[in-house]
Amino acid sequence: MKRVFETPDNGNYFFGYYDKSPLDVENQKLLACRSNFFDRTPESDDVLEIGYFDWKISDKFHKLADTRAWNWQQGCMLQWFGPRYQGKIIYNDRVDGRFVAIILDVVTNTKVQLPMAYYSASTKGDFVLCIDNERHAWYRGAYSYMGIQNESKRKDYMENDGVWRIDVSTNNLEQIITLKQLVEIKKLSNMVSAVHYVEHLMVAPDNKRFVFMHRWITEDSGIYSRLYTANIDGSELYLLNDSGRMSHYCWRNSNEIVGWGGLSNPINSLRKYKAIVKFFVKPLLPFYKKIAGGNSVDGNTLFSSMVSGDSYIVFTDKTNIKERLPVSILSKDGHPSFLSQNKNLMVTDTYPDLNNDCKETLLLYDLAKRTSVVIDTLNHNNELARGGSRCDLHPKCSTVGGYVSIDTLNDGYRAIYLYKIEGKGV
């Protein structure tokens, strides 16, 4: 396991979220975004450059386009577009007062514009899934785009918000899931007077189903998260986890999802009830934090994991089969992905550790052997460690071969590091 490439210090380079790979199918061209700043929230007039490095040849940045729809956490949803993962890219932009997706042919420089910004694309390149970024911007600033302030969508709950699908060949836009549908499923008292939204859509490798979260911000400012899967047309909705505790996940294959969250237990289930949270859970929270001795960001203890239910979990789609991975080895929330050549090998990371000089760790975990190894330990800027401008490693696995890329502030500016993972296990 060795670092094979670093972007140069002539700009702030990053890619974005962990569910997309910056490498083309030949692992030759590395997509990147370049900004002229690194330490503040992007504003509506800030332009992000899009390009690539022919990294095996040089560290020259080849610019392809600009975008005005981006954030530090997810970038502009840039990636090579299927089915070839070569020659065409897709990214989000703001055009004529709308958030849209652009498919760019990097050879001919021709563009196809889709009617909404996209969130996740099929591997075949025949459809994309979308959320309403105009409404999302009001409630999820670090994961949305600036530049459009649609006051009509500044509502805690809009029953016609949800998930859309675009047929790429026809540009046909169709809503496949609504918030109204989701709120009607196993209604909870803490849904009342809450801010509801949908996010973190990921299409399964076989393009038949997708996973997403219905989230709501409760009156006490907590976030309750439900994990769902559904067919690509929105049918066969399946509530995979209803503990309220769910963060990052990925498809291991077309039947299994691995993610950080909590399984329901008698203690964390109390969060479902508005009155109990207000009069019992919230007053005892400071006491719990003192005795628990851990959490999902700084590292769970066996006790805190038992109470919260938090750990990495292997979910089998459309079943109640759930397997917790050992919290003694994987004690912190991170961003998981699987190597293409071995679906037992999971790459993940940790958040900046405020108790350890803001170090971030890049990990490789073997699900078959139940062992892990540290790939690298990186530095982070202390002042940005917990805000929306932080730089999570967000490890991204190549679609073929054993490459992993990360975003980092290790050198005092934003950079992309590329690693080659050798061998078949840890």
C-alpha positions as CSV (number, residue, x, y, z in Angstrom):
1,M,0.0,0.0,0.0
2,K,1.8,3.1,-1.2
3,R,1.0,6.7,-2.2
4,V,1.6,7.0,-5.9
5,F,0.5,10.6,-6.7
6,E,-0.2,13.9,-5.1
7,T,-1.7,17.0,-6.8
8,P,0.6,20.0,-7.0
9,D,0.7,23.0,-4.7
10,N,-0.4,25.5,-7.4
11,G,-4.0,25.3,-6.3
12,N,-6.5,23.7,-4.0
13,Y,-7.5,20.4,-5.5
14,F,-10.3,18.1,-4.3
15,F,-12.9,15.7,-5.7
16,G,-15.7,15.3,-3.2
17,Y,-17.8,12.5,-1.9
18,Y,-16.8,8.9,-1.4
19,D,-19.4,7.2,-3.6
20,K,-17.9,8.2,-6.9
21,S,-14.4,7.6,-8.4
22,P,-12.2,10.2,-10.0
23,L,-10.3,7.6,-12.0
24,D,-11.3,6.6,-15.5
25,V,-11.6,2.9,-16.5
26,E,-7.9,2.7,-17.4
27,N,-6.8,4.4,-14.1
28,Q,-5.0,6.9,-16.2
29,K,-7.0,10.2,-15.9
30,L,-7.7,11.5,-12.4
31,L,-10.6,14.0,-12.3
32,A,-10.2,16.9,-9.9
33,C,-11.8,20.2,-9.0
34,R,-9.7,23.3,-8.4
35,S,-10.5,26.3,-6.2
36,N,-8.6,29.5,-5.4
37,F,-9.4,29.3,-1.7
38,F,-9.8,26.5,0.9
39,D,-10.9,27.9,4.2
40,R,-14.5,29.3,3.9
41,T,-17.9,28.3,2.7
42,P,-18.4,28.6,-1.1
43,E,-20.6,31.5,-2.1
44,S,-22.9,32.0,-5.1
45,D,-20.3,33.8,-7.2
46,D,-17.5,31.3,-6.5
47,V,-16.5,29.4,-9.6
48,L,-15.0,25.9,-9.4
49,E,-12.7,24.6,-12.1
50,I,-13.2,21.0,-13.4
51,G,-10.4,19.1,-15.0
52,Y,-8.1,16.1,-14.8
53,F,-4.5,14.9,-14.3
54,D,-2.9,12.5,-16.6
55,W,-1.2,11.4,-13.4
56,K,1.2,8.7,-14.7
57,I,2.7,11.3,-17.1
58,S,2.8,14.6,-15.2
59,D,1.1,16.8,-12.5
60,K,-0.3,19.2,-15.1
61,F,-4.0,20.1,-14.6
62,H,-6.1,19.9,-17.8
63,K,-9.1,22.2,-17.4
64,L,-12.4,21.0,-18.9
65,A,-15.1,23.3,-17.5
66,D,-16.4,25.5,-14.7
67,T,-19.3,25.1,-12.3
68,R,-21.2,27.3,-9.9
69,A,-23.0,24.4,-8.1
70,W,-20.6,22.9,-5.6
71,N,-19.7,22.5,-1.9
72,W,-16.7,21.1,0.0
73,Q,-18.3,17.9,1.1
74,Q,-19.6,16.5,-2.2
75,G,-18.0,18.8,-4.8
76,C,-20.1,19.1,-7.9
77,M,-20.9,15.4,-8.0
78,L,-18.2,15.0,-10.7
79,Q,-17.4,11.6,-12.1
80,W,-16.7,9.7,-15.3
81,F,-20.0,8.7,-16.9
82,G,-21.0,5.1,-17.6
83,P,-21.0,2.7,-19.2
84,R,-17.5,3.3,-20.5
85,Y,-16.2,5.5,-17.6
86,Q,-14.0,7.2,-20.2
87,G,-14.5,10.0,-22.6
88,K,-17.6,11.5,-20.8
89,I,-18.0,13.2,-17.4
90,I,-21.1,14.3,-15.5
91,Y,-21.3,17.1,-13.0
92,N,-23.7,19.6,-11.6
93,D,-23.9,23.3,-12.5
94,R,-26.1,26.4,-12.1
95,V,-27.4,27.5,-15.5
96,D,-30.0,30.3,-16.2
97,G,-31.2,30.3,-12.6
98,R,-31.6,26.5,-12.3
99,F,-29.5,23.7,-10.8
100,V,-28.8,21.2,-13.6
101,A,-26.6,18.3,-14.5
102,I,-24.2,18.4,-17.4
103,I,-22.8,15.5,-19.4
104,L,-19.7,16.6,-21.1
105,D,-17.9,14.8,-23.9
106,V,-14.2,15.6,-23.1
107,V,-13.1,14.7,-26.7
108,T,-15.6,16.8,-28.7
109,N,-16.4,19.3,-25.9
110,T,-20.2,18.8,-26.6
111,K,-22.6,19.1,-23.7
112,V,-26.0,17.5,-22.8
113,Q,-27.9,19.3,-20.1
114,L,-30.3,17.4,-17.8
115,P,-33.3,19.2,-16.2
116,M,-32.2,18.8,-12.6
117,A,-28.9,18.5,-10.7
118,Y,-28.2,14.8,-10.2
119,Y,-27.2,12.8,-7.1
120,S,-26.5,9.2,-8.3
121,A,-26.1,7.7,-11.7
122,S,-26.5,4.2,-13.1
123,T,-23.4,2.4,-14.1
124,K,-24.9,2.0,-17.6
125,G,-25.4,5.8,-18.0
126,D,-29.0,5.4,-18.9
127,F,-30.6,7.2,-15.9
128,V,-29.8,9.4,-12.9
129,L,-31.5,10.0,-9.6
130,C,-32.1,13.5,-8.2
131,I,-33.3,15.5,-5.2
132,D,-34.6,19.1,-5.1
133,N,-31.4,21.1,-4.4
134,E,-33.4,24.4,-4.3
135,R,-35.2,23.1,-1.1
136,H,-32.2,21.2,0.2
137,A,-30.2,24.4,0.3
138,W,-32.4,25.8,3.1
139,Y,-31.6,23.0,5.5
140,R,-28.4,21.2,4.5
141,G,-26.0,24.1,3.6
142,A,-22.8,22.0,3.7
143,Y,-24.3,19.5,1.3
144,S,-26.1,21.8,-1.2
145,Y,-25.5,24.7,-3.5
146,M,-25.6,28.4,-3.3
147,G,-27.1,30.9,-5.8
148,I,-30.8,30.1,-5.8
149,Q,-33.1,31.3,-3.0
150,N,-36.5,30.0,-3.8
151,E,-38.6,31.2,-0.8
152,S,-41.6,29.1,-1.9
153,K,-39.5,26.0,-0.9
154,R,-38.4,27.3,2.5
155,K,-40.9,25.0,4.3
156,D,-40.2,22.5,7.0
157,Y,-42.2,19.9,5.1
158,M,-43.3,19.8,1.5
159,E,-45.2,16.6,0.6
160,N,-44.2,16.9,-3.0
161,D,-40.5,16.9,-2.3
162,G,-38.7,13.5,-2.7
163,V,-36.7,11.7,-5.4
164,W,-36.8,12.1,-9.1
165,R,-35.4,10.0,-12.0
166,I,-34.2,11.3,-15.3
167,D,-34.0,9.0,-18.4
168,V,-30.8,10.2,-20.0
169,S,-31.8,9.2,-23.6
170,T,-35.1,11.2,-23.6
171,N,-34.4,13.8,-20.8
172,N,-37.7,12.7,-19.3
173,L,-38.0,13.7,-15.6
174,E,-40.3,11.7,-13.4
175,Q,-40.8,11.8,-9.6
176,I,-40.6,8.3,-8.2
177,I,-40.9,8.9,-4.4
178,T,-42.5,11.7,-2.4
179,L,-42.0,12.9,1.2
180,K,-45.7,12.3,1.7
181,Q,-45.2,8.6,1.0
182,L,-42.3,8.4,3.5
183,V,-44.0,10.3,6.3
184,E,-47.0,8.0,6.1
185,I,-44.8,4.9,6.8
186,K,-44.9,4.0,10.5
187,K,-45.6,7.5,11.6
188,L,-43.8,8.8,14.7
189,S,-44.6,11.6,17.1
190,N,-41.2,13.2,16.6
191,M,-42.1,13.8,12.9
192,V,-44.5,16.6,13.9
193,S,-43.0,20.1,13.5
194,A,-39.8,18.6,12.1
195,V,-37.8,19.5,9.0
196,H,-38.0,16.6,6.5
197,Y,-35.7,15.9,3.6
198,V,-34.2,13.1,1.5
199,E,-30.5,12.6,0.8
200,H,-27.5,10.3,0.2
201,L,-29.0,8.4,-2.8
202,M,-26.8,5.5,-4.1
203,V,-27.7,3.2,-7.0
204,A,-26.9,-0.5,-6.6
205,P,-24.2,-2.0,-8.8
206,D,-26.7,-3.9,-10.9
207,N,-28.8,-0.7,-11.3
208,K,-32.0,-2.4,-10.1
209,R,-32.4,-0.7,-6.7
210,F,-31.1,2.3,-4.8
211,V,-30.6,3.2,-1.2
212,F,-31.3,6.6,0.5
213,M,-32.2,8.2,3.8
214,H,-35.4,10.0,4.9
215,R,-34.2,12.4,7.6
216,W,-35.9,14.9,9.8
217,I,-34.6,17.5,12.2
218,T,-36.6,17.2,15.3
219,E,-37.8,20.1,17.6
220,D,-34.8,19.5,19.9
221,S,-32.4,19.9,16.9
222,G,-31.6,16.2,16.7
223,I,-31.5,14.3,13.4
224,Y,-33.6,11.1,13.0
225,S,-32.6,9.0,10.0
226,R,-34.4,6.2,8.3
227,L,-32.5,4.0,5.8
228,Y,-34.6,2.8,2.8
229,T,-34.1,0.9,-0.4
230,A,-36.4,0.9,-3.4
231,N,-36.6,-0.2,-7.0
232,I,-35.4,2.3,-9.6
233,D,-39.0,3.2,-10.4
234,G,-39.7,3.9,-6.7
235,S,-41.7,0.7,-6.1
236,E,-41.0,-1.9,-3.4
237,L,-39.9,0.6,-0.7
238,Y,-38.2,-1.3,2.1
239,L,-37.4,0.3,5.5
240,L,-34.0,-1.2,6.2
241,N,-33.2,0.5,9.5
242,D,-35.6,2.5,11.7
243,S,-33.4,3.1,14.8
244,G,-33.1,6.8,13.9
245,R,-29.3,6.4,13.9
246,M,-27.7,6.2,10.4
247,S,-24.9,8.1,8.7
248,H,-22.7,6.8,5.9
249,Y,-23.1,3.6,3.9
250,C,-22.3,2.0,0.5
251,W,-23.3,-1.0,-1.5
252,R,-21.0,-4.0,-1.0
253,N,-22.7,-5.8,-3.8
254,S,-26.2,-5.6,-5.3
255,N,-27.7,-7.4,-2.2
256,E,-25.7,-6.0,0.8
257,I,-25.2,-2.6,2.2
258,V,-22.6,-1.7,4.8
259,G,-23.0,1.4,6.8
260,W,-22.4,3.1,10.1
261,G,-25.5,3.3,12.2
262,G,-27.3,1.9,15.2
263,L,-29.6,-1.1,15.5
264,S,-32.7,-0.5,17.5
265,N,-32.6,-1.3,21.2
266,P,-34.8,-0.3,24.2
267,I,-32.7,2.8,24.9
268,N,-32.2,4.4,21.5
269,S,-35.9,3.6,20.5
270,L,-36.9,6.2,23.0
271,R,-36.0,8.8,20.5
272,K,-39.1,7.9,18.5
273,Y,-41.3,9.5,21.1
274,K,-41.4,13.3,21.2
275,A,-42.6,13.6,24.8
276,I,-40.0,11.1,26.2
277,V,-37.2,13.0,24.4
278,K,-38.3,16.3,25.8
279,F,-38.8,15.2,29.4
280,F,-36.5,12.3,29.8
281,V,-33.8,11.8,27.2
282,K,-32.7,15.4,26.7
283,P,-32.3,16.2,30.4
284,L,-30.2,13.1,31.0
285,L,-28.0,13.6,27.9
286,P,-25.1,15.5,29.7
287,F,-25.0,12.7,32.3
288,Y,-24.9,10.0,29.6
289,K,-22.0,11.7,27.8
290,K,-20.0,11.7,31.0
291,I,-20.4,8.1,31.7
292,A,-20.4,6.7,28.2
293,G,-16.8,7.6,27.5
294,G,-17.2,7.6,23.7
295,N,-19.1,8.5,20.6
296,S,-19.1,7.7,16.9
297,V,-16.8,10.6,15.9
298,D,-14.1,10.3,18.7
299,G,-14.5,6.6,19.0
300,N,-17.1,4.4,20.7
301,T,-16.4,2.4,23.8
302,L,-18.2,-0.9,24.3
303,F,-20.6,0.8,26.6
304,S,-21.4,3.8,24.4
305,S,-21.9,1.4,21.4
306,M,-24.2,-0.8,23.5
307,V,-26.4,2.1,24.5
308,S,-26.5,3.8,21.1
309,G,-26.4,0.7,19.0
310,D,-23.7,2.3,16.8
311,S,-21.2,0.3,14.7
312,Y,-20.6,-0.7,11.2
313,I,-23.5,-2.9,10.1
314,V,-23.9,-5.3,7.1
315,F,-27.5,-5.1,5.9
316,T,-29.1,-7.6,3.5
317,D,-31.6,-5.8,1.3
318,K,-35.3,-6.6,1.7
319,T,-34.6,-8.7,4.8
320,N,-34.2,-8.3,8.6
321,I,-30.7,-9.8,8.4
322,K,-28.3,-7.4,10.1
323,E,-24.7,-8.1,11.2
324,R,-22.7,-5.8,13.4
325,L,-19.0,-5.5,12.7
326,P,-16.7,-5.5,15.7
327,V,-16.6,-2.1,17.4
328,S,-13.4,-3.1,19.1
329,I,-11.7,-2.7,15.7
330,L,-13.9,-0.2,13.9
331,S,-15.0,2.2,16.6
332,K,-15.5,5.4,14.6
333,D,-18.0,6.6,12.0
334,G,-16.4,6.9,8.5
335,H,-17.0,6.8,4.8
336,P,-16.9,3.2,3.5
337,S,-16.2,1.8,0.0
338,F,-15.2,-1.6,-1.3
339,L,-12.3,-2.4,-3.6
340,S,-13.5,-3.6,-7.0
341,Q,-11.3,-6.8,-7.0
342,N,-12.2,-8.0,-3.5
343,K,-15.6,-7.2,-1.9
344,N,-14.2,-8.3,1.5
345,L,-11.9,-5.3,1.5
346,M,-13.5,-2.2,2.8
347,V,-11.7,1.2,2.8
348,T,-12.9,3.8,5.3
349,D,-11.7,6.8,7.2
350,T,-12.1,8.7,10.5
351,Y,-13.0,12.3,11.2
352,P,-10.3,14.7,12.4
353,D,-9.4,13.6,16.0
354,L,-9.5,16.7,18.2
355,N,-7.7,14.7,21.0
356,N,-4.8,13.7,18.7
357,D,-3.6,16.8,16.9
358,C,-6.5,16.6,14.4
359,K,-5.2,13.4,12.8
360,E,-7.4,11.6,10.3
361,T,-6.9,7.9,9.5
362,L,-7.3,6.0,6.3
363,L,-8.1,2.3,7.0
364,L,-8.4,-1.0,5.2
365,Y,-10.7,-3.6,6.8
366,D,-11.1,-7.2,5.8
367,L,-14.6,-8.5,6.5
368,A,-13.6,-12.1,6.1
369,K,-10.6,-12.0,8.4
370,R,-12.0,-9.3,10.8
371,T,-8.7,-7.5,10.7
372,S,-7.7,-4.0,9.8
373,V,-4.6,-2.0,8.8
374,V,-3.8,1.7,8.7
375,I,-3.0,2.8,5.1
376,D,-2.1,6.4,6.2
377,T,-2.5,9.0,8.9
378,L,-3.0,12.6,7.7
379,N,-3.0,16.0,9.3
380,H,-6.0,18.4,9.3
381,N,-6.5,22.1,9.9
382,N,-7.6,22.5,13.5
383,E,-9.8,25.6,12.8
384,L,-11.8,23.7,10.1
385,A,-12.1,20.4,11.8
386,R,-15.8,20.4,12.7
387,G,-17.4,22.9,10.3
388,G,-18.9,22.6,6.8
389,S,-15.5,23.6,5.3
390,R,-13.7,20.6,6.8
391,C,-11.8,18.2,4.5
392,D,-12.9,14.6,5.2
393,L,-10.7,12.1,3.5
394,H,-13.8,10.5,1.7
395,P,-11.8,7.5,0.3
396,K,-12.9,6.6,-3.2
397,C,-12.1,3.3,-4.8
398,S,-11.4,2.9,-8.5
399,T,-14.0,1.2,-10.6
400,V,-11.3,-1.4,-11.6
401,G,-8.0,-2.2,-10.0
402,G,-6.9,-1.4,-6.5
403,Y,-6.6,2.4,-6.4
404,V,-7.9,4.6,-3.6
405,S,-8.0,8.4,-3.7
406,I,-8.6,10.9,-0.9
407,D,-9.0,14.6,-0.3
408,T,-6.8,16.1,2.3
409,L,-5.5,19.2,4.1
410,N,-2.3,17.3,5.1
411,D,0.0,19.9,3.5
412,G,-1.9,23.0,4.6
413,Y,-4.0,23.3,1.3
414,R,-6.5,21.0,-0.3
415,A,-4.9,18.2,-2.3
416,I,-5.8,14.8,-3.7
417,Y,-3.6,11.8,-2.8
418,L,-3.7,8.6,-4.8
419,Y,-2.8,5.1,-3.3
420,K,-2.2,1.7,-4.8
421,I,-3.5,-1.1,-2.6
422,E,-1.4,-4.2,-3.2
423,G,-2.3,-7.8,-2.3
424,K,-5.6,-9.5,-1.6
425,G,-6.1,-9.0,2.1
426,V,-4.8,-7.4,5.3
